Amino acid sequence: MPGSTVRELLEGLFAIRPILRGYLLDEQGVLRHHVAAFVDGDVVRDKRQLDIPVPPDGELFLLQALSGG
């Protein structure tokens, strides 16, 4: 997917699958508390900062935590 930042990659994803926006981002446009993001294996610690660069051959992983009992 084209994009050079986490934000650009997410916007590309939302263009294909708009329903994912509400699952991944809150009302302020930041990653939800239960969503973990990794750029090339490094955790995105500040969920408000989505302008983190992703190299052209890099990977963005998004994981949604599960809870329950």
mmCIF file as Biopython writes it, N, C-alpha, C and O atoms, coordinates in Angstrom:
data_model
#
loop_
_atom_site.group_PDB
_atom_site.id
_atom_site.type_symbol
_atom_site.label_atom_id
_atom_site.label_alt_id
_atom_site.label_comp_id
_atom_site.label_asym_id
_atom_site.label_entity_id
_atom_site.label_seq_id
_atom_site.pdbx_PDB_ins_code
_atom_site.Cartn_x
_atom_site.Cartn_y
_atom_site.Cartn_z
_atom_site.occupancy
_atom_site.B_iso_or_equiv
_atom_site.auth_seq_id
_atom_site.auth_asym_id
_atom_site.pdbx_PDB_model_num
ATOM 1   N N  . MET A ? 1  ? 0.845   -1.162  0.000  1.0 0.0 1  A 1 
ATOM 2   C CA . MET A ? 1  ? 0.000   0.000   0.000  1.0 0.0 1  A 1 
ATOM 3   C C  . MET A ? 1  ? 0.901   1.238   0.000  1.0 0.0 1  A 1 
ATOM 4   O O  . MET A ? 1  ? 1.874   1.286   0.752  1.0 0.0 1  A 1 
ATOM 5   N N  . PRO A ? 2  ? 0.602   2.212   -0.807 1.0 0.0 2  A 1 
ATOM 6   C CA . PRO A ? 2  ? 1.435   3.421   -0.825 1.0 0.0 2  A 1 
ATOM 7   C C  . PRO A ? 2  ? 1.257   4.246   0.446  1.0 0.0 2  A 1 
ATOM 8   O O  . PRO A ? 2  ? 0.173   4.309   1.026  1.0 0.0 2  A 1 
ATOM 9   N N  . GLY A ? 3  ? 2.340   4.866   0.854  1.0 0.0 3  A 1 
ATOM 10  C CA . GLY A ? 3  ? 2.333   5.729   2.022  1.0 0.0 3  A 1 
ATOM 11  C C  . GLY A ? 3  ? 3.692   5.718   2.685  1.0 0.0 3  A 1 
ATOM 12  O O  . GLY A ? 3  ? 4.403   4.713   2.655  1.0 0.0 3  A 1 
ATOM 13  N N  . SER A ? 4  ? 4.050   6.838   3.282  1.0 0.0 4  A 1 
ATOM 14  C CA . SER A ? 4  ? 5.364   6.933   3.912  1.0 0.0 4  A 1 
ATOM 15  C C  . SER A ? 4  ? 5.276   7.165   5.420  1.0 0.0 4  A 1 
ATOM 16  O O  . SER A ? 4  ? 6.302   7.259   6.092  1.0 0.0 4  A 1 
ATOM 17  N N  . THR A ? 5  ? 4.051   7.258   5.956  1.0 0.0 5  A 1 
ATOM 18  C CA . THR A ? 5  ? 3.860   7.398   7.400  1.0 0.0 5  A 1 
ATOM 19  C C  . THR A ? 5  ? 2.734   6.466   7.842  1.0 0.0 5  A 1 
ATOM 20  O O  . THR A ? 5  ? 1.970   5.954   7.023  1.0 0.0 5  A 1 
ATOM 21  N N  . VAL A ? 6  ? 2.652   6.262   9.144  1.0 0.0 6  A 1 
ATOM 22  C CA . VAL A ? 6  ? 1.570   5.440   9.684  1.0 0.0 6  A 1 
ATOM 23  C C  . VAL A ? 6  ? 0.229   6.035   9.271  1.0 0.0 6  A 1 
ATOM 24  O O  . VAL A ? 6  ? -0.666  5.298   8.856  1.0 0.0 6  A 1 
ATOM 25  N N  . ARG A ? 7  ? 0.073   7.342   9.376  1.0 0.0 7  A 1 
ATOM 26  C CA . ARG A ? 7  ? -1.180  8.004   9.017  1.0 0.0 7  A 1 
ATOM 27  C C  . ARG A ? 7  ? -1.543  7.768   7.550  1.0 0.0 7  A 1 
ATOM 28  O O  . ARG A ? 7  ? -2.696  7.459   7.246  1.0 0.0 7  A 1 
ATOM 29  N N  . GLU A ? 8  ? -0.597  7.904   6.653  1.0 0.0 8  A 1 
ATOM 30  C CA . GLU A ? 8  ? -0.868  7.709   5.224  1.0 0.0 8  A 1 
ATOM 31  C C  . GLU A ? 8  ? -1.265  6.264   4.930  1.0 0.0 8  A 1 
ATOM 32  O O  . GLU A ? 8  ? -2.156  6.015   4.118  1.0 0.0 8  A 1 
ATOM 33  N N  . LEU A ? 9  ? -0.608  5.318   5.584  1.0 0.0 9  A 1 
ATOM 34  C CA . LEU A ? 9  ? -0.969  3.917   5.382  1.0 0.0 9  A 1 
ATOM 35  C C  . LEU A ? 9  ? -2.360  3.626   5.921  1.0 0.0 9  A 1 
ATOM 36  O O  . LEU A ? 9  ? -3.130  2.897   5.297  1.0 0.0 9  A 1 
ATOM 37  N N  . LEU A ? 10 ? -2.684  4.195   7.078  1.0 0.0 10 A 1 
ATOM 38  C CA . LEU A ? 10 ? -4.020  4.001   7.625  1.0 0.0 10 A 1 
ATOM 39  C C  . LEU A ? 10 ? -5.083  4.602   6.705  1.0 0.0 10 A 1 
ATOM 40  O O  . LEU A ? 10 ? -6.121  3.982   6.472  1.0 0.0 10 A 1 
ATOM 41  N N  . GLU A ? 11 ? -4.835  5.785   6.189  1.0 0.0 11 A 1 
ATOM 42  C CA . GLU A ? 11 ? -5.809  6.405   5.288  1.0 0.0 11 A 1 
ATOM 43  C C  . GLU A ? 11 ? -5.997  5.563   4.032  1.0 0.0 11 A 1 
ATOM 44  O O  . GLU A ? 11 ? -7.111  5.468   3.517  1.0 0.0 11 A 1 
ATOM 45  N N  . GLY A ? 12 ? -4.934  4.953   3.533  1.0 0.0 12 A 1 
ATOM 46  C CA . GLY A ? 12 ? -5.053  4.051   2.397  1.0 0.0 12 A 1 
ATOM 47  C C  . GLY A ? 12 ? -5.893  2.828   2.737  1.0 0.0 12 A 1 
ATOM 48  O O  . GLY A ? 12 ? -6.701  2.373   1.928  1.0 0.0 12 A 1 
ATOM 49  N N  . LEU A ? 13 ? -5.696  2.302   3.940  1.0 0.0 13 A 1 
ATOM 50  C CA . LEU A ? 13 ? -6.487  1.167   4.400  1.0 0.0 13 A 1 
ATOM 51  C C  . LEU A ? 13 ? -7.959  1.555   4.519  1.0 0.0 13 A 1 
ATOM 52  O O  . LEU A ? 13 ? -8.837  0.800   4.100  1.0 0.0 13 A 1 
ATOM 53  N N  . PHE A ? 14 ? -8.231  2.727   5.089  1.0 0.0 14 A 1 
ATOM 54  C CA . PHE A ? 14 ? -9.611  3.164   5.266  1.0 0.0 14 A 1 
ATOM 55  C C  . PHE A ? 14 ? -10.301 3.446   3.928  1.0 0.0 14 A 1 
ATOM 56  O O  . PHE A ? 14 ? -11.521 3.328   3.823  1.0 0.0 14 A 1 
ATOM 57  N N  . ALA A ? 15 ? -9.532  3.814   2.920  1.0 0.0 15 A 1 
ATOM 58  C CA . ALA A ? 15 ? -10.117 4.010   1.589  1.0 0.0 15 A 1 
ATOM 59  C C  . ALA A ? 15 ? -10.639 2.686   1.032  1.0 0.0 15 A 1 
ATOM 60  O O  . ALA A ? 15 ? -11.630 2.657   0.302  1.0 0.0 15 A 1 
ATOM 61  N N  . ILE A ? 16 ? -9.961  1.594   1.384  1.0 0.0 16 A 1 
ATOM 62  C CA . ILE A ? 16 ? -10.365 0.265   0.911  1.0 0.0 16 A 1 
ATOM 63  C C  . ILE A ? 16 ? -11.426 -0.336  1.828  1.0 0.0 16 A 1 
ATOM 64  O O  . ILE A ? 16 ? -12.394 -0.932  1.355  1.0 0.0 16 A 1 
ATOM 65  N N  . ARG A ? 17 ? -11.246 -0.180  3.129  1.0 0.0 17 A 1 
ATOM 66  C CA . ARG A ? 17 ? -12.141 -0.755  4.139  1.0 0.0 17 A 1 
ATOM 67  C C  . ARG A ? 17 ? -12.547 0.324   5.146  1.0 0.0 17 A 1 
ATOM 68  O O  . ARG A ? 17 ? -12.003 0.364   6.250  1.0 0.0 17 A 1 
ATOM 69  N N  . PRO A ? 18 ? -13.489 1.195   4.790  1.0 0.0 18 A 1 
ATOM 70  C CA . PRO A ? 18 ? -13.856 2.319   5.663  1.0 0.0 18 A 1 
ATOM 71  C C  . PRO A ? 18 ? -14.342 1.906   7.053  1.0 0.0 18 A 1 
ATOM 72  O O  . PRO A ? 18 ? -14.175 2.662   8.010  1.0 0.0 18 A 1 
ATOM 73  N N  . ILE A ? 19 ? -14.930 0.743   7.174  1.0 0.0 19 A 1 
ATOM 74  C CA . ILE A ? 19 ? -15.458 0.307   8.474  1.0 0.0 19 A 1 
ATOM 75  C C  . ILE A ? 19 ? -14.356 0.143   9.518  1.0 0.0 19 A 1 
ATOM 76  O O  . ILE A ? 19 ? -14.636 0.199   10.716 1.0 0.0 19 A 1 
ATOM 77  N N  . LEU A ? 20 ? -13.126 -0.057  9.094  1.0 0.0 20 A 1 
ATOM 78  C CA . LEU A ? 20 ? -12.021 -0.253  10.037 1.0 0.0 20 A 1 
ATOM 79  C C  . LEU A ? 20 ? -11.654 1.017   10.802 1.0 0.0 20 A 1 
ATOM 80  O O  . LEU A ? 20 ? -11.054 0.941   11.874 1.0 0.0 20 A 1 
ATOM 81  N N  . ARG A ? 21 ? -12.010 2.184   10.259 1.0 0.0 21 A 1 
ATOM 82  C CA . ARG A ? 21 ? -11.654 3.442   10.920 1.0 0.0 21 A 1 
ATOM 83  C C  . ARG A ? 21 ? -12.154 3.455   12.372 1.0 0.0 21 A 1 
ATOM 84  O O  . ARG A ? 21 ? -11.390 3.778   13.282 1.0 0.0 21 A 1 
ATOM 85  N N  . GLY A ? 22 ? -13.395 3.115   12.590 1.0 0.0 22 A 1 
ATOM 86  C CA . GLY A ? 22 ? -13.964 3.136   13.937 1.0 0.0 22 A 1 
ATOM 87  C C  . GLY A ? 22 ? -13.372 2.094   14.870 1.0 0.0 22 A 1 
ATOM 88  O O  . GLY A ? 22 ? -13.381 2.273   16.088 1.0 0.0 22 A 1 
ATOM 89  N N  . TYR A ? 23 ? -12.867 1.024   14.318 1.0 0.0 23 A 1 
ATOM 90  C CA . TYR A ? 23 ? -12.229 -0.008  15.140 1.0 0.0 23 A 1 
ATOM 91  C C  . TYR A ? 23 ? -10.820 0.397   15.563 1.0 0.0 23 A 1 
ATOM 92  O O  . TYR A ? 23 ? -10.359 0.030   16.644 1.0 0.0 23 A 1 
ATOM 93  N N  . LEU A ? 24 ? -10.139 1.154   14.705 1.0 0.0 24 A 1 
ATOM 94  C CA . LEU A ? 24 ? -8.736  1.478   14.955 1.0 0.0 24 A 1 
ATOM 95  C C  . LEU A ? 24 ? -8.515  2.862   15.569 1.0 0.0 24 A 1 
ATOM 96  O O  . LEU A ? 24 ? -7.611  3.044   16.384 1.0 0.0 24 A 1 
ATOM 97  N N  . LEU A ? 25 ? -9.348  3.842   15.174 1.0 0.0 25 A 1 
ATOM 98  C CA . LEU A ? 25 ? -9.164  5.219   15.647 1.0 0.0 25 A 1 
ATOM 99  C C  . LEU A ? 25 ? -10.339 5.654   16.504 1.0 0.0 25 A 1 
ATOM 100 O O  . LEU A ? 25 ? -11.475 5.237   16.279 1.0 0.0 25 A 1 
ATOM 101 N N  . ASP A ? 26 ? -10.053 6.502   17.495 1.0 0.0 26 A 1 
ATOM 102 C CA . ASP A ? 26 ? -11.138 7.053   18.303 1.0 0.0 26 A 1 
ATOM 103 C C  . ASP A ? 26 ? -11.658 8.344   17.671 1.0 0.0 26 A 1 
ATOM 104 O O  . ASP A ? 26 ? -11.286 8.685   16.549 1.0 0.0 26 A 1 
ATOM 105 N N  . GLU A ? 27 ? -12.518 9.058   18.399 1.0 0.0 27 A 1 
ATOM 106 C CA . GLU A ? 27 ? -13.147 10.266  17.873 1.0 0.0 27 A 1 
ATOM 107 C C  . GLU A ? 27 ? -12.156 11.403  17.610 1.0 0.0 27 A 1 
ATOM 108 O O  . GLU A ? 27 ? -12.443 12.301  16.819 1.0 0.0 27 A 1 
ATOM 109 N N  . GLN A ? 28 ? -10.994 11.370  18.267 1.0 0.0 28 A 1 
ATOM 110 C CA . GLN A ? 28 ? -9.961  12.384  18.050 1.0 0.0 28 A 1 
ATOM 111 C C  . GLN A ? 28 ? -8.980  11.989  16.952 1.0 0.0 28 A 1 
ATOM 112 O O  . GLN A ? 28 ? -8.048  12.737  16.656 1.0 0.0 28 A 1 
ATOM 113 N N  . GLY A ? 29 ? -9.180  10.825  16.351 1.0 0.0 29 A 1 
ATOM 114 C CA . GLY A ? 29 ? -8.311  10.391  15.263 1.0 0.0 29 A 1 
ATOM 115 C C  . GLY A ? 29 ? -7.004  9.769   15.714 1.0 0.0 29 A 1 
ATOM 116 O O  . GLY A ? 29 ? -6.047  9.702   14.943 1.0 0.0 29 A 1 
ATOM 117 N N  . VAL A ? 30 ? -6.956  9.311   16.962 1.0 0.0 30 A 1 
ATOM 118 C CA . VAL A ? 30 ? -5.753  8.639   17.459 1.0 0.0 30 A 1 
ATOM 119 C C  . VAL A ? 30 ? -6.050  7.149   17.619 1.0 0.0 30 A 1 
ATOM 120 O O  . VAL A ? 30 ? -7.210  6.748   17.720 1.0 0.0 30 A 1 
ATOM 121 N N  . LEU A ? 31 ? -5.009  6.342   17.642 1.0 0.0 31 A 1 
ATOM 122 C CA . LEU A ? 31 ? -5.197  4.907   17.809 1.0 0.0 31 A 1 
ATOM 123 C C  . LEU A ? 31 ? -5.917  4.619   19.121 1.0 0.0 31 A 1 
ATOM 124 O O  . LEU A ? 31 ? -5.592  5.189   20.162 1.0 0.0 31 A 1 
ATOM 125 N N  . ARG A ? 32 ? -6.877  3.746   19.054 1.0 0.0 32 A 1 
ATOM 126 C CA . ARG A ? 32 ? -7.623  3.357   20.255 1.0 0.0 32 A 1 
ATOM 127 C C  . ARG A ? 32 ? -6.691  2.670   21.251 1.0 0.0 32 A 1 
ATOM 128 O O  . ARG A ? 32 ? -5.644  2.131   20.890 1.0 0.0 32 A 1 
ATOM 129 N N  . HIS A ? 33 ? -7.104  2.708   22.507 1.0 0.0 33 A 1 
ATOM 130 C CA . HIS A ? 33 ? -6.300  2.158   23.599 1.0 0.0 33 A 1 
ATOM 131 C C  . HIS A ? 33 ? -5.978  0.679   23.384 1.0 0.0 33 A 1 
ATOM 132 O O  . HIS A ? 33 ? -4.875  0.236   23.704 1.0 0.0 33 A 1 
ATOM 133 N N  . HIS A ? 34 ? -6.911  -0.074  22.854 1.0 0.0 34 A 1 
ATOM 134 C CA . HIS A ? 34 ? -6.741  -1.518  22.706 1.0 0.0 34 A 1 
ATOM 135 C C  . HIS A ? 34 ? -6.077  -1.937  21.390 1.0 0.0 34 A 1 
ATOM 136 O O  . HIS A ? 34 ? -5.997  -3.126  21.081 1.0 0.0 34 A 1 
ATOM 137 N N  . VAL A ? 35 ? -5.602  -0.949  20.616 1.0 0.0 35 A 1 
ATOM 138 C CA . VAL A ? 35 ? -4.930  -1.245  19.348 1.0 0.0 35 A 1 
ATOM 139 C C  . VAL A ? 35 ? -3.427  -1.035  19.527 1.0 0.0 35 A 1 
ATOM 140 O O  . VAL A ? 35 ? -2.980  0.011   19.999 1.0 0.0 35 A 1 
ATOM 141 N N  . ALA A ? 36 ? -2.668  -2.045  19.143 1.0 0.0 36 A 1 
ATOM 142 C CA . ALA A ? 36 ? -1.201  -1.934  19.167 1.0 0.0 36 A 1 
ATOM 143 C C  . ALA A ? 36 ? -0.715  -1.812  17.729 1.0 0.0 36 A 1 
ATOM 144 O O  . ALA A ? 36 ? -1.188  -2.522  16.842 1.0 0.0 36 A 1 
ATOM 145 N N  . ALA A ? 37 ? 0.229   -0.911  17.507 1.0 0.0 37 A 1 
ATOM 146 C CA . ALA A ? 37 ? 0.806   -0.714  16.180 1.0 0.0 37 A 1 
ATOM 147 C C  . ALA A ? 37 ? 2.313   -0.891  16.261 1.0 0.0 37 A 1 
ATOM 148 O O  . ALA A ? 37 ? 2.954   -0.490  17.233 1.0 0.0 37 A 1 
ATOM 149 N N  . PHE A ? 38 ? 2.864   -1.500  15.217 1.0 0.0 38 A 1 
ATOM 150 C CA . PHE A ? 38 ? 4.300   -1.751  15.137 1.0 0.0 38 A 1 
ATOM 151 C C  . PHE A ? 38 ? 4.790   -1.368  13.753 1.0 0.0 38 A 1 
ATOM 152 O O  . PHE A ? 38 ? 4.177   -1.731  12.749 1.0 0.0 38 A 1 
ATOM 153 N N  . VAL A ? 39 ? 5.894   -0.634  13.699 1.0 0.0 39 A 1 
ATOM 154 C CA . VAL A ? 39 ? 6.547   -0.306  12.443 1.0 0.0 39 A 1 
ATOM 155 C C  . VAL A ? 39 ? 7.852   -1.079  12.416 1.0 0.0 39 A 1 
ATOM 156 O O  . VAL A ? 39 ? 8.750   -0.829  13.220 1.0 0.0 39 A 1 
ATOM 157 N N  . ASP A ? 40 ? 7.950   -2.013  11.494 1.0 0.0 40 A 1 
ATOM 158 C CA . ASP A ? 40 ? 9.124   -2.882  11.387 1.0 0.0 40 A 1 
ATOM 159 C C  . ASP A ? 40 ? 9.498   -3.511  12.729 1.0 0.0 40 A 1 
ATOM 160 O O  . ASP A ? 40 ? 10.676  -3.615  13.071 1.0 0.0 40 A 1 
ATOM 161 N N  . GLY A ? 41 ? 8.491   -3.922  13.474 1.0 0.0 41 A 1 
ATOM 162 C CA . GLY A ? 41 ? 8.712   -4.604  14.739 1.0 0.0 41 A 1 
ATOM 163 C C  . GLY A ? 41 ? 8.868   -3.699  15.941 1.0 0.0 41 A 1 
ATOM 164 O O  . GLY A ? 41 ? 8.898   -4.185  17.072 1.0 0.0 41 A 1 
ATOM 165 N N  . ASP A ? 42 ? 8.969   -2.388  15.731 1.0 0.0 42 A 1 
ATOM 166 C CA . ASP A ? 42 ? 9.091   -1.441  16.844 1.0 0.0 42 A 1 
ATOM 167 C C  . ASP A ? 42 ? 7.710   -0.907  17.203 1.0 0.0 42 A 1 
ATOM 168 O O  . ASP A ? 42 ? 6.967   -0.435  16.342 1.0 0.0 42 A 1 
ATOM 169 N N  . VAL A ? 43 ? 7.377   -0.989  18.497 1.0 0.0 43 A 1 
ATOM 170 C CA . VAL A ? 43 ? 6.056   -0.560  18.940 1.0 0.0 43 A 1 
ATOM 171 C C  . VAL A ? 43 ? 5.893   0.947   18.781 1.0 0.0 43 A 1 
ATOM 172 O O  . VAL A ? 43 ? 6.821   1.716   19.034 1.0 0.0 43 A 1 
ATOM 173 N N  . VAL A ? 44 ? 4.700   1.357   18.358 1.0 0.0 44 A 1 
ATOM 174 C CA . VAL A ? 44 ? 4.331   2.774   18.302 1.0 0.0 44 A 1 
ATOM 175 C C  . VAL A ? 44 ? 3.824   3.118   19.697 1.0 0.0 44 A 1 
ATOM 176 O O  . VAL A ? 44 ? 2.705   2.753   20.058 1.0 0.0 44 A 1 
ATOM 177 N N  . ARG A ? 45 ? 4.631   3.808   20.472 1.0 0.0 45 A 1 
ATOM 178 C CA . ARG A ? 45 ? 4.312   4.069   21.875 1.0 0.0 45 A 1 
ATOM 179 C C  . ARG A ? 45 ? 3.326   5.223   22.050 1.0 0.0 45 A 1 
ATOM 180 O O  . ARG A ? 45 ? 2.443   5.159   22.905 1.0 0.0 45 A 1 
ATOM 181 N N  . ASP A ? 46 ? 3.470   6.260   21.258 1.0 0.0 46 A 1 
ATOM 182 C CA . ASP A ? 46 ? 2.572   7.420   21.351 1.0 0.0 46 A 1 
ATOM 183 C C  . ASP A ? 46 ? 1.468   7.247   20.317 1.0 0.0 46 A 1 
ATOM 184 O O  . ASP A ? 46 ? 1.685   7.489   19.130 1.0 0.0 46 A 1 
ATOM 185 N N  . LYS A ? 47 ? 0.308   6.839   20.754 1.0 0.0 47 A 1 
ATOM 186 C CA . LYS A ? 47 ? -0.793  6.548   19.841 1.0 0.0 47 A 1 
ATOM 187 C C  . LYS A ? 47 ? -1.393  7.804   19.218 1.0 0.0 47 A 1 
ATOM 188 O O  . LYS A ? 47 ? -2.210  7.714   18.302 1.0 0.0 47 A 1 
ATOM 189 N N  . ARG A ? 48 ? -0.993  8.976   19.711 1.0 0.0 48 A 1 
ATOM 190 C CA . ARG A ? 48 ? -1.432  10.234  19.110 1.0 0.0 48 A 1 
ATOM 191 C C  . ARG A ? 48 ? -0.554  10.628  17.935 1.0 0.0 48 A 1 
ATOM 192 O O  . ARG A ? 48 ? -0.981  11.383  17.061 1.0 0.0 48 A 1 
ATOM 193 N N  . GLN A ? 49 ? 0.668   10.121  17.911 1.0 0.0 49 A 1 
ATOM 194 C CA . GLN A ? 49 ? 1.646   10.484  16.880 1.0 0.0 49 A 1 
ATOM 195 C C  . GLN A ? 49 ? 1.577   9.468   15.743 1.0 0.0 49 A 1 
ATOM 196 O O  . GLN A ? 49 ? 2.156   8.386   15.838 1.0 0.0 49 A 1 
ATOM 197 N N  . LEU A ? 50 ? 0.873   9.813   14.673 1.0 0.0 50 A 1 
ATOM 198 C CA . LEU A ? 50 ? 0.728   8.898   13.544 1.0 0.0 50 A 1 
ATOM 199 C C  . LEU A ? 50 ? 1.579   9.305   12.348 1.0 0.0 50 A 1 
ATOM 200 O O  . LEU A ? 50 ? 1.491   8.690   11.285 1.0 0.0 50 A 1 
ATOM 201 N N  . ASP A ? 51 ? 2.399   10.333  12.514 1.0 0.0 51 A 1 
ATOM 202 C CA . ASP A ? 51 ? 3.282   10.762  11.420 1.0 0.0 51 A 1 
ATOM 203 C C  . ASP A ? 51 ? 4.631   10.065  11.495 1.0 0.0 51 A 1 
ATOM 204 O O  . ASP A ? 51 ? 5.626   10.568  10.975 1.0 0.0 51 A 1 
ATOM 205 N N  . ILE A ? 52 ? 4.663   8.921   12.135 1.0 0.0 52 A 1 
ATOM 206 C CA . ILE A ? 52 ? 5.883   8.124   12.237 1.0 0.0 52 A 1 
ATOM 207 C C  . ILE A ? 52 ? 6.231   7.589   10.852 1.0 0.0 52 A 1 
ATOM 208 O O  . ILE A ? 52 ? 5.368   7.010   10.192 1.0 0.0 52 A 1 
ATOM 209 N N  . PRO A ? 53 ? 7.461   7.765   10.397 1.0 0.0 53 A 1 
ATOM 210 C CA . PRO A ? 53 ? 7.833   7.294   9.060  1.0 0.0 53 A 1 
ATOM 211 C C  . PRO A ? 53 ? 7.824   5.769   8.965  1.0 0.0 53 A 1 
ATOM 212 O O  . PRO A ? 53 ? 8.174   5.057   9.906  1.0 0.0 53 A 1 
ATOM 213 N N  . VAL A ? 54 ? 7.413   5.306   7.803  1.0 0.0 54 A 1 
ATOM 214 C CA . VAL A ? 54 ? 7.476   3.884   7.461  1.0 0.0 54 A 1 
ATOM 215 C C  . VAL A ? 54 ? 8.301   3.796   6.185  1.0 0.0 54 A 1 
ATOM 216 O O  . VAL A ? 54 ? 7.909   4.364   5.166  1.0 0.0 54 A 1 
ATOM 217 N N  . PRO A ? 55 ? 9.439   3.097   6.214  1.0 0.0 55 A 1 
ATOM 218 C CA . PRO A ? 55 ? 10.293  3.014   5.025  1.0 0.0 55 A 1 
ATOM 219 C C  . PRO A ? 55 ? 9.543   2.382   3.844  1.0 0.0 55 A 1 
ATOM 220 O O  . PRO A ? 55 ? 8.568   1.656   4.041  1.0 0.0 55 A 1 
ATOM 221 N N  . PRO A ? 56 ? 9.999   2.658   2.625  1.0 0.0 56 A 1 
ATOM 222 C CA . PRO A ? 56 ? 9.323   2.098   1.443  1.0 0.0 56 A 1 
ATOM 223 C C  . PRO A ? 56 ? 9.180   0.578   1.485  1.0 0.0 56 A 1 
ATOM 224 O O  . PRO A ? 56 ? 8.191   0.042   0.984  1.0 0.0 56 A 1 
ATOM 225 N N  . ASP A ? 57 ? 10.134  -0.114  2.064  1.0 0.0 57 A 1 
ATOM 226 C CA . ASP A ? 57 ? 10.037  -1.571  2.167  1.0 0.0 57 A 1 
ATOM 227 C C  . ASP A ? 57 ? 9.637   -2.016  3.576  1.0 0.0 57 A 1 
ATOM 228 O O  . ASP A ? 57 ? 9.770   -3.190  3.923  1.0 0.0 57 A 1 
ATOM 229 N N  . GLY A ? 58 ? 9.146   -1.070  4.385  1.0 0.0 58 A 1 
ATOM 230 C CA . GLY A ? 58 ? 8.776   -1.356  5.765  1.0 0.0 58 A 1 
ATOM 231 C C  . GLY A ? 58 ? 7.403   -1.982  5.893  1.0 0.0 58 A 1 
ATOM 232 O O  . GLY A ? 58 ? 6.645   -2.079  4.928  1.0 0.0 58 A 1 
ATOM 233 N N  . GLU A ? 59 ? 7.103   -2.406  7.118  1.0 0.0 59 A 1 
ATOM 234 C CA . GLU A ? 59 ? 5.820   -3.041  7.407  1.0 0.0 59 A 1 
ATOM 235 C C  . GLU A ? 59 ? 5.162   -2.376  8.608  1.0 0.0 59 A 1 
ATOM 236 O O  . GLU A ? 59 ? 5.814   -2.043  9.598  1.0 0.0 59 A 1 
ATOM 237 N N  . LEU A ? 60 ? 3.863   -2.196  8.492  1.0 0.0 60 A 1 
ATOM 238 C CA . LEU A ? 60 ? 3.042   -1.698  9.585  1.0 0.0 60 A 1 
ATOM 239 C C  . LEU A ? 60 ? 2.144   -2.842  10.035 1.0 0.0 60 A 1 
ATOM 240 O O  . LEU A ? 60 ? 1.370   -3.377  9.242  1.0 0.0 60 A 1 
ATOM 241 N N  . PHE A ? 61 ? 2.246   -3.217  11.306 1.0 0.0 61 A 1 
ATOM 242 C CA . PHE A ? 61 ? 1.391   -4.252  11.879 1.0 0.0 61 A 1 
ATOM 243 C C  . PHE A ? 61 ? 0.422   -3.600  12.847 1.0 0.0 61 A 1 
ATOM 244 O O  . PHE A ? 61 ? 0.817   -2.768  13.664 1.0 0.0 61 A 1 
ATOM 245 N N  . LEU A ? 62 ? -0.838  -3.974  12.756 1.0 0.0 62 A 1 
ATOM 246 C CA . LEU A ? 62 ? -1.869  -3.496  13.666 1.0 0.0 62 A 1 
ATOM 247 C C  . LEU A ? 62 ? -2.491  -4.695  14.357 1.0 0.0 62 A 1 
ATOM 248 O O  . LEU A ? 62 ? -2.915  -5.643  13.698 1.0 0.0 62 A 1 
ATOM 249 N N  . LEU A ? 63 ? -2.549  -4.659  15.678 1.0 0.0 63 A 1 
ATOM 250 C CA . LEU A ? 63 ? -3.128  -5.737  16.456 1.0 0.0 63 A 1 
ATOM 251 C C  . LEU A ? 63 ? -4.174  -5.182  17.395 1.0 0.0 63 A 1 
ATOM 252 O O  . LEU A ? 63 ? -3.943  -4.174  18.062 1.0 0.0 63 A 1 
ATOM 253 N N  . GLN A ? 64 ? -5.308  -5.823  17.451 1.0 0.0 64 A 1 
ATOM 254 C CA . GLN A ? 64 ? -6.362  -5.425  18.365 1.0 0.0 64 A 1 
ATOM 255 C C  . GLN A ? 64 ? -6.369  -6.396  19.535 1.0 0.0 64 A 1 
ATOM 256 O O  . GLN A ? 64 ? -6.477  -7.609  19.350 1.0 0.0 64 A 1 
ATOM 257 N N  . ALA A ? 65 ? -6.253  -5.853  20.740 1.0 0.0 65 A 1 
ATOM 258 C CA . ALA A ? 65 ? -6.245  -6.691  21.929 1.0 0.0 65 A 1 
ATOM 259 C C  . ALA A ? 65 ? -7.623  -7.323  22.125 1.0 0.0 65 A 1 
ATOM 260 O O  . ALA A ? 65 ? -8.651  -6.713  21.829 1.0 0.0 65 A 1 
ATOM 261 N N  . LEU A ? 66 ? -7.621  -8.524  22.616 1.0 0.0 66 A 1 
ATOM 262 C CA . LEU A ? 66 ? -8.857  -9.220  22.945 1.0 0.0 66 A 1 
ATOM 263 C C  . LEU A ? 66 ? -8.976  -9.317  24.447 1.0 0.0 66 A 1 
ATOM 264 O O  . LEU A ? 66 ? -7.975  -9.458  25.150 1.0 0.0 66 A 1 
ATOM 265 N N  . SER A ? 67 ? -10.184 -9.243  24.936 1.0 0.0 67 A 1 
ATOM 266 C CA . SER A ? 67 ? -10.388 -9.380  26.375 1.0 0.0 67 A 1 
ATOM 267 C C  . SER A ? 67 ? -11.642 -10.205 26.601 1.0 0.0 67 A 1 
ATOM 268 O O  . SER A ? 67 ? -12.413 -10.481 25.682 1.0 0.0 67 A 1 
ATOM 269 N N  . GLY A ? 68 ? -11.807 -10.567 27.797 1.0 0.0 68 A 1 
ATOM 270 C CA . GLY A ? 68 ? -12.982 -11.359 28.147 1.0 0.0 68 A 1 
ATOM 271 C C  . GLY A ? 68 ? -12.588 -12.479 29.088 1.0 0.0 68 A 1 
ATOM 272 O O  . GLY A ? 68 ? -11.447 -12.556 29.544 1.0 0.0 68 A 1 
ATOM 273 N N  . GLY A ? 69 ? -13.514 -13.316 29.364 1.0 0.0 69 A 1 
ATOM 274 C CA . GLY A ? 69 ? -13.191 -14.372 30.294 1.0 0.0 69 A 1 
ATOM 275 C C  . GLY A ? 69 ? -13.910 -15.661 29.990 1.0 0.0 69 A 1 
ATOM 276 O O  . GLY A ? 69 ? -13.732 -16.650 30.700 1.0 0.0 69 A 1 
#
